[in-house]
Amino acid sequence: TMKYYIGEIETYIGESMISTMVKFKTDIDPDLYLDALASDFWGEANKPEDGELYDFGDKMAGSGNWQQVDVKTYNKLTIINQLIAGDKVGRGKL
């Protein structure tokens, strides 16, 4: 069953952290899906050994908190861009 979420991608540049809100829908574990979004949020990243942050060279990013919302709320959130975890879900990388 498809479920609807809002979540955060946390980007670290030096000692500064910027949180970007995203909306997403998935029928898999939202932690896995949000992590997949973080893994290519800024392009090609090095996979972290500790599973926490992805290294994009000049910055690092990782998944933050998420919250499930109903479909009506999800559809009203037009200012938040939905990101797609690329083909990672479709190719079984999650």
N, C-alpha and C positions, 0 to 999 in steps of 0.2 A: 504494500500500500504506500502510495506516494505521500510524503509528509513535507511540510513547508517550514522554513527556518529563516531567521536573520542571524548573522554572525559577524565576526571580526577577523580581519587579517592584520596581524601586528607586524609592522616594519620597523627595524632598528637601523638607524644611521648614526654611527658613533654611539654616543650615550643617549641619543634622542629616540623616542618611540612614537610612531604615528599609527593610529588605529583607523583602518578603513572598513566601514560597514558594508556588508554584502547580503544579498538575499539568495537563497538557493532552495531547490527542492530535490529530494532524493528518496529512494526506498531502501538505501543502505544506511549503515551507521553514520550519523552526521559528523562524528569526529573524523572518520576516514575521509568523507567527502570534503570537509573543510580543510583537512590537511592536504588533500590533492589540489585544492584551489591555491593554497599557500605555496605549494611546491613549484608552481609555474606562474605565480603572480607577477613577477618581474622578468619573465623570460626563462632562459635555461639556468638551472641551479645545480649546485653540487649537493648530492644527497648527504644529509648529516648522519654521522655514525650514531649519535645519541638520540636521533629522532625528534629533536626539539625545533631547531631553526634551519632553514635552507639558506645556503650561502650563494649570493648573487654577485660576489666580488666587492662592490662598494656598499652593499647593504645586506641585511639578513631579514628573513621573514618567517613567520610561523602562524599557525592557526590560534585564534583566541577563543573567547567564549561564544556560545551560540544559544539561541532560544527558539523553541518551536512556536509557530503562530498558526492561526487558522487560515484557510485559503482566502477568505474575504479580506483579512488584514494583509496577507501576502500580495494580493492583487492591487491593493491600494498603495503599496510602497513603490511608487514610480520613480522616486528620486534616487533610489538605491539600485545600482546596476547589478544585474545577475551575472555572475561569472560562470563559465562552464569549465569543468575539470578536463577539458580537452577530450581526447579519446581514451583517457586513462580508465574510465569506468567501463567503456565499451570493450576495451582490449584486455580487460581482466587484471589491470595493474593494481587495483585496490583490493 
